[in-house]
Amino acid sequence: MKISIFGLGYVGAVSLACLARDGHDVIGVDIDATKLDLIRQGKTPVVEEGMVDLMKDVVAAGRVTVTTDAVHAVLNSDISLVCVGTPSAANGSQDQGAVLRLAESMGVAIREKAAPHVVVFRSTLVPGTVEDVLRPIIENGSGKKDGEGFHLCFQPEFLREGSSIRDYDKPPFTVVGANHDYPAERLKALFGHLPCNFLKTSVRSAEMMKYCCNNFHALKITFANETARLCAALGVDPFEVMDLVCQDTQLNISRAYLKPGYAFGGSCLPKDLRATTYLAKRHDVEIPMLAGIMQSNRNHVDVAVNKVLETGKRKVGFVGLSFKTGTDDLRESPLVSLAEQLLGKGVQLSIYDPEVHLSRLLGANKSFIERHVPHIGELLKPELADVVAEAEVLVVGLSSKEVFADLARLARPGQKIIDLVNLPNVADIQADVEGLCW
């Protein structure tokens, strides 16, 4: 395949060398003449393990050429990989100057090209950039439409400096954000041999996923380091602790808890977070990330409050009240917090939870509702139908398949439903309740 690569930094240079090694003809494009001269001489423009020998071999094999001419590169390739830099601006925003200028040049080149050209953005881009910013520039410059005269897609890269050749050859997955099948098929032909899953998604999801991955990596590093600081103050071996944490692949190192939903609550997480932050204060240890979790959780409740109030409706029904599905535990339930705030705003509430019945509550749970939320107890209804019949808005805070089935049967067309837990069968309920607004 004939490939052009724009931007010959770490990602671009490594991609150029690896693609040429795999038998493709590659044109490297950069505005830096020094980088181009090095590559022409078979030398690497970046310091990276394995790149010295690899670049020497692929240049000697005649599969690599370099140029500053973007139009020439597009006209003489089938696919363009865009790897130009998108650094931070002074205010923290993304400096997209290089990729914007390149989009203009690509539009000019694509205008002259008969065959549809595939443009693959690999530079980290703010979600919406490809479709809302770059696509209009290329369409205006080329006089053609995305999906007809050319194809735009986004393929995030996961190459770490110092191990980028190994990461190229064994990535965690290959993600392609594309609006049409043709560019995805071309990229599968290019990267489908790699030992990982090839995943096609929307352009916006692919753009956001790259930020999410990097943020998660930063989060994990910070979590380990804050834990280590607290461990040091307590005389605990942080390496032993983190090694033990990583042994749990059911909850800790897993997909568990990574599904977007409502705020957390219950008798464990809030109290242990508070105890951790108090312990850190006693030992003069700063743990800002861990200390900020409870406030972030409270913000999630505030979002739900605003979402309900924005409907303008005053009769609201709750489907769920306990801190999670399958329990009657109301301690620190974010649904209880939501109910209390709405009551304070003058909203009329009715509540149904299949597990919460005043007559059956025992021990700490009974004591909690009697001391803290006796007024909410008066709002509990024995049947879901009673809540649905009274409500203009339904707030769903549990994930019971049985309740979903009943909700689909009972909800009225036009009745507003606010989903707090990302209903897995929302499409089924929509199909069953004509006109239901989500």
Residue pairs with C-beta under 8 A, 6 or more apart in sequence:
1 24
1 25
1 78
1 79
1 189
1 190
2 24
2 25
2 27
2 76
2 77
2 78
2 79
3 19
3 24
3 25
3 26
3 27
3 77
3 78
3 79
3 80
3 81
3 190
4 26
4 27
4 28
4 29
4 73
4 74
4 76
4 77
4 79
4 80
4 81
5 12
5 15
5 16
5 19
5 26
5 27
5 28
5 29
5 80
5 81
5 83
6 12
6 29
6 30
6 70
6 73
6 80
6 81
6 82
6 83
6 84
6 102
7 29
7 30
7 82
7 83
7 84
7 85
7 98
7 123
8 16
8 28
8 29
8 30
8 32
8 35
8 36
8 39
8 45
8 66
8 83
9 45
9 46
9 83
9 85
10 46
10 48
10 159
10 161
10 164
11 83
11 122
11 157
11 159
11 164
12 28
12 30
12 81
12 83
12 84
13 28
13 35
13 39
13 44
13 45
13 46
13 48
13 51
13 55
14 46
14 48
14 51
14 159
14 164
14 165
14 168
15 81
15 83
15 122
15 157
15 159
15 168
16 26
16 28
16 39
16 58
16 64
17 44
17 51
17 54
17 55
17 58
17 64
17 165
18 54
18 165
18 168
18 169
19 26
19 190
20 26
20 58
20 61
20 63
20 64
21 54
21 57
21 58
23 63
24 63
24 190
25 63
26 58
26 63
26 64
26 65
27 64
27 65
27 66
27 67
27 72
27 73
27 76
27 77
28 36
28 39
28 64
28 65
28 66
28 67
29 66
29 67
29 68
29 69
29 70
29 73
30 36
30 66
30 68
31 68
32 45
33 68
34 45
35 45
35 66
36 66
36 67
36 68
38 44
38 45
39 45
39 55
39 59
39 64
39 66
40 59
40 66
41 59
42 55
42 56
42 59
42 60
43 52
43 55
43 56
44 51
44 52
44 54
44 55
48 161
48 162
48 164
48 165
49 162
49 163
49 165
50 165
51 165
54 165
58 64
67 73
70 102
70 105
70 106
70 109
71 105
71 108
71 109
71 112
73 80
73 109
74 80
74 106
74 109
74 110
74 113
74 117
75 109
75 112
75 113
77 117
78 115
78 117
78 118
78 186
79 117
79 118
79 119
79 120
79 186
79 187
79 190
80 106
80 117
80 118
80 119
80 120
81 120
81 122
81 155
82 99
82 102
82 119
82 120
82 121
82 122
82 123
83 122
83 123
83 157
84 98
84 99
84 102
84 123
85 98
85 123
86 94
86 95
86 96
86 98
86 99
86 123
86 124
86 125
87 94
87 95
88 94
88 95
89 95
94 124
94 125
94 126
96 125
96 126
96 129
96 133
99 121
99 123
99 125
99 129
99 134
100 133
100 134
100 137
103 134
103 137
103 138
103 141
104 137
104 141
106 119
106 138
106 141
106 142
107 137
107 138
107 139
107 140
107 141
107 142
108 141
108 142
109 117
109 142
110 117
110 138
110 141
110 142
110 144
110 149
110 150
111 141
111 142
111 143
111 144
116 148
116 149
116 150
116 151
116 182
117 149
117 150
117 151
118 150
118 151
118 153
118 182
118 183
118 186
118 187
119 138
119 150
119 151
119 152
119 153
120 153
120 154
120 155
120 183
120 187
121 129
121 130
121 134
121 152
121 153
121 154
121 155
122 154
122 155
122 156
122 157
124 156
124 210
124 211
124 214
125 154
125 207
126 207
127 204
127 207
127 208
127 211
128 204
128 207
129 207
130 152
130 153
130 154
130 177
130 203
130 207
131 152
131 179
131 203
131 204
134 152
135 146
135 152
138 146
138 150
138 152
139 145
139 146
142 149
142 150
143 149
144 150
146 152
146 179
147 179
147 180
151 178
151 180
151 182
151 183
152 179
152 183
152 203
153 176
153 177
153 178
153 179
153 183
153 184
153 187
153 203
153 206
154 176
154 177
154 178
154 203
154 206
154 207
155 174
155 175
155 176
155 177
155 187
155 206
156 175
156 206
156 207
156 209
156 210
156 213
158 167
158 171
158 172
158 213
159 167
159 168
160 167
169 194
170 194
170 195
170 196
171 194
171 196
172 196
173 196
173 197
173 198
173 199
174 187
174 191
174 192
174 194
174 196
174 197
174 198
174 199
175 199
175 201
175 206
175 209
176 183
176 184
176 187
176 188
176 198
176 199
176 200
176 201
176 206
177 200
177 201
177 202
177 203
177 204
177 205
177 206
177 207
178 184
178 187
178 200
178 203
179 202
179 203
184 200
188 198
191 198
192 198
201 209
219 289
222 289
223 289
223 290
224 238
224 242
226 287
226 288
226 289
226 290
227 238
227 241
227 242
228 238
228 242
229 285
229 286
229 287
230 276
230 279
230 280
230 283
230 285
230 287
231 237
231 238
231 241
232 238
233 280
233 283
233 284
233 285
234 279
234 283
245 252
246 252
246 253
248 254
250 256
251 257
259 422
260 422
261 420
261 421
261 422
262 300
262 304
262 334
262 335
262 397
262 420
262 421
263 297
263 298
263 300
263 301
263 304
263 334
263 337
264 270
264 297
264 323
264 334
265 323
265 324
265 331
265 332
265 333
265 334
265 335
265 336
265 337
266 323
266 324
266 329
266 331
266 332
266 333
267 329
267 331
267 332
267 364
270 294
270 297
270 332
271 332
273 290
273 293
273 294
274 294
276 287
276 290
277 287
277 290
277 291
277 294
280 286
280 287
280 290
280 291
297 334
300 334
301 334
301 337
301 338
301 341
304 334
304 338
304 395
304 418
304 420
305 338
305 341
305 342
305 345
307 418
308 316
308 338
308 342
308 347
308 393
308 395
308 418
309 342
309 345
309 347
311 392
311 393
311 416
311 418
313 392
313 393
313 416
314 346
314 347
314 348
314 392
315 347
315 348
315 350
315 390
315 391
315 392
315 393
316 342
316 347
316 348
316 349
316 350
316 391
316 392
316 393
316 394
316 395
317 349
317 350
317 351
317 352
317 387
317 388
317 390
317 391
317 393
317 394
317 395
318 335
318 339
318 349
318 350
318 351
318 352
318 353
318 387
318 394
318 395
318 397
319 352
319 353
319 384
319 387
319 394
319 395
319 396
319 397
319 398
319 403
319 407
320 335
320 352
320 353
320 395
320 396
320 397
320 398
320 403
321 330
321 333
321 335
321 336
321 339
321 351
321 353
321 356
321 376
321 380
321 397
322 328
322 329
322 330
322 333
322 335
322 353
322 355
322 356
322 398
323 329
323 330
323 331
323 332
323 333
323 334
323 335
324 398
325 398
325 399
325 400
325 421
326 355
326 400
327 355
328 353
328 355
328 356
328 357
328 360
328 361
328 365
329 365
330 336
330 356
330 365
330 368
330 369
330 373
331 364
331 365
331 368
335 397
335 420
336 373
336 376
338 395
338 397
339 349
339 351
339 373
339 376
339 379
340 373
340 376
342 349
343 349
343 375
343 376
349 376
349 379
350 379
350 381
350 386
350 387
350 390
350 391
351 376
351 379
351 380
351 381
351 387
352 380
352 381
352 382
352 383
352 384
352 386
352 387
353 380
353 398
354 384
354 400
354 402
354 403
356 380
357 380
357 382
358 369
358 377
358 380
361 369
369 376
369 377
370 377
381 387
384 403
384 406
384 407
384 410
385 406
385 410
387 394
388 394
388 407
388 410
388 411
388 412
388 415
389 410
391 415
392 415
392 416
393 415
393 416
393 417
393 418
394 407
394 411
394 415
394 416
394 417
394 418
395 417
395 418
395 420
396 407
396 417
396 418
396 419
396 420
396 421
396 423
397 420
397 421
398 421
399 421
399 423
399 424
401 425
404 423
404 425
404 428
404 429
407 417
407 429
408 428
408 429
408 432
408 433
409 432
411 417
411 429
411 433
411 436
412 433
413 433
413 434
413 435
413 436
414 435
414 436
414 437
415 433
415 436
415 437
416 437
417 436
417 437
417 438
419 426
419 438
423 429
426 438
429 436
430 436
430 438
